[in-house]
Structure formats: C-alpha cells, structure tokens
Amino acid sequence: MKNGKAFIYSGAVLLWFLLATVLTTCNKEDLPPSGITDKMLKIRVRFDPDQARLDSFGNPSVVPAANATQTPSFNTMSAHFIELVGDEFTPYQQGAFLYKGEEVSANNTNTYGFTTAIDFDKALVTAEEEVFLEIPLSAIDTGIYHHIRVSVAYQNYEVLYNLNNVPVINSLPQQSGTIASFVGYNTYINSLQVDELEVAVNAPKLQGFWGFETKLSEPYSSYNQIVTGQAPADATTVVNPFANAPIPRGSCVVAGSFDIPLKVSWEEQEDVYMTLSFSTNGSFEWIDTNGNDEWDIDASNSSQSEKVVDMGLRGLRALWE
C-alpha cells in the first residue's frame, strides 16, 4: 500500500511537472520577444497639386506640344500593393511587404501575360488623410527604409471640360464631371459607380480604362450620363526613379522616397503615421487638337472629342511622424 501511494504521488508530481512545462512553453510562445511593442504603422494618402510633376524616370516632366493637362480635384484612390524598400537596387516585390489587395482570374487578351486582375469589388478605396491601412510594426522586418513602392489601382476625381455641338443648345462651356480612372495592371469591374450614376462593366479592364460622368449645369442635369474610354497601351505615366529596379510593363507601380528614412526597430513607443503624398500636378492629359488648353468633348460625334492619353500620378513622396 505504501508503495502504491508513493507511485501515485510520484505520478502526480510527474503530471504536474509536465503540465507546468507545457503551460510555460505556451506562455513563452504567446509573449513577444523582450522589448517588442504592439505599436502600429498607420497609412494614409495625400493629393498634392503643387508637388513636382515627374516623368516615368523621375525627372521633371515636359508636356508634349500637342497635348494639354489639368490638375484634377481628387476624391478618392485605391492602392493594390505597397512595399517598403531599403535601397534603389531592391527588385520589385523583394522589399518589406505591407499590403496586397485581392485578385481574381482573368482571361482578357493582353500583351503583358496577365492572367489575373484586381478585384475592384474588394479594393480598399480611401479619401485624403483617411487612415486606410494599419499594420503592426512588429510584423515588418526591422531595418532602415529609404524608398517605397505603391501600386495605384484606381482614382476618382473632378475635371472641367467643354461640351460642344449639343443639338439645339450648341455648346456648354466650362462644365464639370467626375472621372473614375483605372490605372492598375488589370482590374475586374462588375458595376461602376462614378458619382451618382452607375454602369455595368462585367469584365476585366487593362490599365487606362476610365468612366466619365457628366455633371451638367441646370437646367440640363437630367441629361447627365456616363461614357467610358480606354487610354492607349503603355501611355500611362508610371514614375520610377530607380533604373536598377524596373517595374513590369502595363502596371502602375509608383516608386518614391521618404523625406526622412523610416527606421523599424520593434521598439517603437508610439504609433507611426505614414503619409503617401502623390503629385496630382497636371495628372490628367489629353490630345489638345484645337490648342485652346481645354478638354473639348463633342456631343454629336464622339470621334471628334479630344482623346485622353494619360492619367498617371506624377510622383510619390513618403512622410512619417
């Protein structure tokens, strides 16, 4: 009997020891390494009409003599991919991954080899200065980041135009309208609501697809409608100052730099707010056939309307605080 009690006691001690070991092990796994905080990186966007207007190589841009531009008033935008980059030699998608939106299969004909498309129904669409993405700093590789890449997928903004050759009326100058501009590599769009009106698309669309909703002045507002168009292939400006890290053709991955390099240490004591400041300076560009520096749309013959050629954002600065 004595031996039996001893056996039971010894077994209880062993069981307690094993249980304590398991619990201790689990607790250690649940706890972050010493010094790591739970602070967040919070990302927002800014649309800057006064920021430098750059070309595809990051140099000051010159508008072609036959074209004209205007600086739109931005409403919202969507980013499909964001990565931090340590140096200018880091290849695309080899930096510190922050975000990638959802995609679907797509079989639209293209010369780029795209077999997927951005799922616009699930895209993150954000307004200016609105925090649209929060990431634990402990989920980002420690290091010093000098640059950033952002795949811009969608833009929504206001523009001015002249509506000419309107039956009976003749012309309506200096009208306003809203453009929904798709500059991502390929985007599957079901239904597109530009502003107040909506149009069915139900197809994948390559970079440069746009929908334009007129916002005619009274008493003509009841005639408002959406028209759609497609900018020429490879015509969208994609700013990438880093020649050693090329961006895939047909995509809109804008590369830029931090004003002050971002250091991630996992020991941050406060949340970090990052602002992605995009240049909207002359970002809407068309072929100005009559040289009046205004976008002219022909209401009676669409082939006579001035063609949109470029809707790319014109630069990226990254700031943090």
C-alpha positions as CSV (number, residue, x, y, z in Angstrom):
1,M,0.0,0.0,0.0
2,K,2.8,2.3,0.9
3,N,4.5,1.6,-2.4
4,G,1.1,2.3,-4.2
5,K,0.8,5.7,-2.5
6,A,4.4,6.5,-3.5
7,F,3.6,5.6,-7.1
8,I,0.5,7.7,-7.1
9,Y,2.4,10.6,-5.5
10,S,5.3,10.3,-8.0
11,G,2.9,10.1,-10.9
12,A,1.1,13.3,-9.7
13,V,4.4,15.1,-9.4
14,L,5.4,14.0,-12.9
15,L,2.0,15.1,-14.3
16,W,2.3,18.5,-12.6
17,F,5.8,18.9,-13.9
18,L,4.7,18.0,-17.5
19,L,1.7,20.3,-17.3
20,A,3.8,23.2,-15.9
21,T,6.3,22.6,-18.6
22,V,3.6,22.8,-21.3
23,L,2.0,25.9,-19.9
24,T,5.3,27.6,-19.5
25,T,6.2,26.7,-23.1
26,C,2.9,28.1,-24.4
27,N,3.2,31.3,-22.4
28,K,6.7,31.9,-23.8
29,E,5.4,31.4,-27.4
30,D,2.5,33.8,-26.8
31,L,4.7,36.5,-25.4
32,P,6.6,38.7,-27.9
33,P,10.4,38.9,-27.6
34,S,11.7,41.3,-24.9
35,G,11.4,44.9,-25.9
36,I,8.9,44.5,-28.8
37,T,5.8,46.7,-28.6
38,D,2.4,46.5,-30.1
39,K,2.5,49.9,-31.9
40,M,1.1,50.3,-35.4
41,L,2.0,51.7,-38.7
42,K,-1.0,53.7,-39.9
43,I,-1.1,54.7,-43.6
44,R,-3.0,57.5,-45.3
45,V,-2.8,59.3,-48.6
46,R,-2.4,62.9,-49.7
47,F,-3.1,64.5,-53.1
48,D,-0.7,67.4,-53.7
49,P,-1.4,69.7,-56.7
50,D,1.9,71.6,-56.1
51,Q,4.2,68.6,-55.9
52,A,6.7,68.2,-58.7
53,R,5.3,66.8,-62.0
54,L,7.7,64.0,-62.9
55,D,8.1,61.7,-65.9
56,S,8.5,58.0,-65.9
57,F,12.2,58.2,-64.9
58,G,11.6,60.7,-62.0
59,N,12.8,63.7,-64.0
60,P,10.8,67.0,-64.3
61,S,8.2,66.4,-67.0
62,V,7.5,68.4,-70.1
63,V,4.1,68.3,-71.7
64,P,4.2,67.4,-75.4
65,A,3.4,70.3,-77.6
66,A,0.2,68.7,-79.0
67,N,-1.2,67.8,-75.5
68,A,-2.7,69.7,-72.6
69,T,-3.2,68.9,-69.0
70,Q,-5.2,69.9,-66.0
71,T,-4.8,69.2,-62.3
72,P,-7.9,67.3,-61.1
73,S,-9.6,67.7,-57.8
74,F,-9.2,64.3,-56.2
75,N,-12.0,62.5,-54.3
76,T,-10.5,59.0,-53.6
77,M,-7.9,56.5,-54.7
78,S,-7.1,52.8,-54.2
79,A,-3.7,51.2,-53.8
80,H,-3.3,47.5,-54.7
81,F,0.2,46.8,-53.4
82,I,2.6,48.5,-51.0
83,E,6.2,47.6,-50.1
84,L,9.0,49.3,-48.2
85,V,12.3,49.4,-50.0
86,G,15.8,49.6,-48.4
87,D,17.7,50.8,-51.4
88,E,17.3,51.6,-55.1
89,F,18.7,48.2,-56.1
90,T,15.9,46.2,-54.4
91,P,13.9,44.4,-57.1
92,Y,10.2,44.9,-57.3
93,Q,8.3,42.8,-54.7
94,Q,11.5,42.0,-52.9
95,G,11.1,44.7,-50.3
96,A,9.2,44.6,-47.0
97,F,5.6,43.6,-47.9
98,L,2.9,45.8,-46.3
99,Y,-0.2,45.1,-48.3
100,K,-1.6,43.4,-51.4
101,G,-5.3,43.5,-52.5
102,E,-7.4,40.6,-53.6
103,E,-7.3,39.3,-57.2
104,V,-9.4,37.1,-59.5
105,S,-8.6,35.1,-62.6
106,A,-8.9,36.9,-65.9
107,N,-8.6,35.9,-69.5
108,N,-8.7,39.2,-71.4
109,T,-6.3,39.5,-74.3
110,N,-3.2,41.4,-73.5
111,T,0.5,41.5,-74.5
112,Y,1.7,41.5,-70.9
113,G,0.9,38.0,-69.9
114,F,-1.6,39.0,-67.2
115,T,-3.8,36.1,-66.2
116,T,-5.2,37.8,-63.0
117,A,-7.0,41.1,-62.3
118,I,-7.5,43.3,-59.3
119,D,-10.9,42.5,-57.7
120,F,-12.4,46.0,-57.7
121,D,-15.3,44.9,-55.5
122,K,-12.9,44.2,-52.7
123,A,-10.4,47.1,-53.3
124,L,-9.5,49.5,-50.4
125,V,-10.7,52.9,-51.6
126,T,-9.7,55.8,-49.5
127,A,-10.1,59.6,-49.2
128,E,-7.4,62.1,-48.5
129,E,-5.9,62.0,-44.9
130,E,-8.0,59.0,-44.0
131,V,-6.2,56.1,-42.4
132,F,-7.0,53.2,-44.7
133,L,-4.4,50.6,-43.5
134,E,-3.0,49.7,-40.1
135,I,-0.1,47.2,-39.7
136,P,1.6,46.1,-36.5
137,L,5.2,47.4,-36.6
138,S,6.3,44.1,-35.3
139,A,5.1,42.4,-38.5
140,I,7.5,44.5,-40.6
141,D,11.2,43.4,-40.9
142,T,13.5,45.6,-38.9
143,G,15.7,47.9,-40.8
144,I,16.0,51.3,-42.4
145,Y,13.8,52.0,-45.4
146,H,14.7,54.8,-47.8
147,H,12.1,54.2,-50.5
148,I,8.6,52.9,-51.1
149,R,6.6,51.4,-54.0
150,V,2.8,51.7,-54.3
151,S,0.7,50.1,-57.0
152,V,-2.0,52.6,-57.7
153,A,-5.2,50.8,-58.9
154,Y,-8.0,53.4,-59.0
155,Q,-8.5,57.2,-58.9
156,N,-11.7,59.2,-58.7
157,Y,-11.6,63.0,-59.4
158,E,-13.3,66.1,-60.8
159,V,-12.3,67.7,-64.1
160,L,-13.5,70.6,-66.3
161,Y,-14.5,70.3,-69.9
162,N,-16.4,72.0,-72.8
163,L,-19.4,70.1,-74.3
164,N,-19.6,71.2,-77.9
165,N,-22.1,70.6,-80.8
166,V,-25.0,69.9,-78.5
167,P,-28.2,69.6,-80.5
168,V,-30.3,72.8,-80.2
169,I,-28.1,74.2,-77.5
170,N,-24.9,74.3,-79.5
171,S,-22.3,74.3,-76.6
172,L,-22.0,74.2,-72.8
173,P,-18.5,75.6,-71.8
174,Q,-16.8,75.0,-68.5
175,Q,-18.8,72.1,-67.3
176,S,-17.6,69.8,-64.5
177,G,-17.5,66.0,-64.4
178,T,-16.2,63.0,-62.5
179,I,-13.7,60.5,-63.8
180,A,-13.2,57.0,-62.4
181,S,-9.8,56.1,-63.7
182,F,-8.3,52.6,-63.6
183,V,-4.5,52.5,-63.8
184,G,-3.8,49.2,-62.2
185,Y,-2.3,46.4,-64.3
186,N,-5.7,44.8,-64.9
187,T,-9.0,45.3,-63.0
188,Y,-12.1,43.2,-62.9
189,I,-15.1,45.6,-62.7
190,N,-18.6,44.4,-62.2
191,S,-20.6,47.6,-61.7
192,L,-19.0,51.0,-61.8
193,Q,-20.5,53.9,-59.9
194,V,-18.6,57.0,-60.9
195,D,-20.5,59.6,-58.8
196,E,-24.3,59.5,-58.8
197,L,-24.7,57.2,-61.8
198,E,-23.8,53.6,-62.3
199,V,-22.9,51.5,-65.4
200,A,-22.4,47.7,-65.7
201,V,-19.0,46.6,-67.0
202,N,-18.7,42.9,-66.0
203,A,-15.2,42.5,-67.5
204,P,-11.5,42.8,-66.7
205,K,-10.0,46.1,-68.0
206,L,-6.4,46.9,-68.6
207,Q,-4.5,50.0,-67.4
208,G,-6.1,53.1,-68.8
209,F,-9.8,52.3,-68.7
210,W,-12.0,55.1,-67.5
211,G,-15.6,56.1,-66.9
212,F,-16.7,59.7,-67.1
213,E,-19.9,61.1,-65.6
214,T,-21.1,64.5,-66.8
215,K,-22.4,66.9,-64.2
216,L,-24.2,69.4,-66.4
217,S,-25.3,72.7,-65.1
218,E,-29.0,73.4,-64.7
219,P,-31.4,73.0,-66.5
220,Y,-29.6,70.2,-68.3
221,S,-28.7,68.0,-65.4
222,S,-31.4,65.5,-66.3
223,Y,-29.2,64.6,-69.4
224,N,-26.2,63.5,-67.3
225,Q,-24.7,60.2,-68.4
226,I,-21.6,58.0,-68.1
227,V,-19.3,57.4,-71.1
228,T,-16.3,55.1,-70.9
229,G,-13.0,55.0,-72.7
230,Q,-9.6,53.5,-72.9
231,A,-6.2,55.3,-72.9
232,P,-3.6,53.8,-75.4
233,A,-1.5,50.9,-74.2
234,D,1.7,52.0,-72.3
235,A,0.6,55.6,-72.4
236,T,0.1,56.0,-68.6
237,T,3.0,57.6,-66.8
238,V,4.4,55.4,-64.1
239,V,7.1,57.2,-62.1
240,N,10.0,55.0,-61.2
241,P,13.3,56.9,-60.5
242,F,15.2,53.7,-59.9
243,A,16.6,52.3,-63.2
244,N,18.2,49.3,-61.4
245,A,14.8,48.1,-60.2
246,P,12.4,48.1,-63.2
247,I,8.6,47.9,-62.9
248,P,6.6,45.5,-65.0
249,R,5.1,46.9,-68.2
250,G,1.4,47.7,-68.0
251,S,1.3,48.2,-64.3
252,C,1.1,51.4,-62.3
253,V,3.7,50.9,-59.5
254,V,4.8,54.4,-58.5
255,A,8.1,54.5,-56.7
256,G,9.3,57.3,-54.4
257,S,11.4,58.1,-51.4
258,F,11.0,59.0,-47.8
259,D,11.9,62.6,-46.9
260,I,13.5,61.1,-43.8
261,P,14.3,57.4,-43.9
262,L,11.9,55.2,-41.9
263,K,13.6,53.0,-39.2
264,V,11.7,50.0,-37.9
265,S,13.2,48.7,-34.7
266,W,10.2,46.8,-33.0
267,E,10.9,49.1,-30.0
268,E,8.7,52.0,-31.1
269,Q,6.9,53.7,-28.2
270,E,4.2,55.3,-30.3
271,D,2.2,54.6,-33.4
272,V,3.8,55.7,-36.7
273,Y,1.7,57.6,-39.2
274,M,2.9,57.4,-42.8
275,T,1.6,59.7,-45.4
276,L,1.8,58.8,-49.1
277,S,1.9,62.1,-50.9
278,F,1.1,61.8,-54.6
279,S,1.6,64.5,-57.1
280,T,-1.6,65.3,-59.0
281,N,0.1,68.2,-60.8
282,G,-1.2,68.0,-64.4
283,S,-2.0,64.3,-64.0
284,F,-4.9,64.4,-66.4
285,E,-3.6,64.7,-70.0
286,W,-5.3,64.7,-73.4
287,I,-4.5,65.5,-77.0
288,D,-5.4,69.2,-77.4
289,T,-6.4,69.2,-81.1
290,N,-7.6,72.8,-81.2
291,G,-4.9,74.2,-79.0
292,N,-7.2,76.0,-76.5
293,D,-5.7,74.2,-73.5
294,E,-9.2,73.0,-72.5
295,W,-10.7,69.5,-72.8
296,D,-13.3,69.5,-75.5
297,I,-16.0,66.8,-75.9
298,D,-18.2,66.6,-79.0
299,A,-21.8,65.7,-78.1
300,S,-22.8,64.8,-81.7
301,N,-19.7,63.0,-82.9
302,S,-17.6,61.2,-80.3
303,S,-14.7,60.7,-82.8
304,Q,-14.2,64.5,-82.7
305,S,-13.8,64.5,-78.9
306,E,-10.3,65.2,-77.6
307,K,-8.7,61.8,-76.6
308,V,-7.5,61.1,-73.1
309,V,-3.9,59.8,-73.2
310,D,-2.5,59.8,-69.6
311,M,-4.0,59.6,-66.1
312,G,-0.9,58.6,-64.2
313,L,0.0,60.2,-60.9
314,R,3.2,62.3,-61.2
315,G,5.3,61.4,-58.3
316,L,5.4,60.0,-54.7
317,R,6.9,61.3,-51.5
318,A,6.6,59.4,-48.3
319,L,6.5,61.1,-44.9
320,W,6.1,59.8,-41.4
321,E,5.6,61.1,-37.9
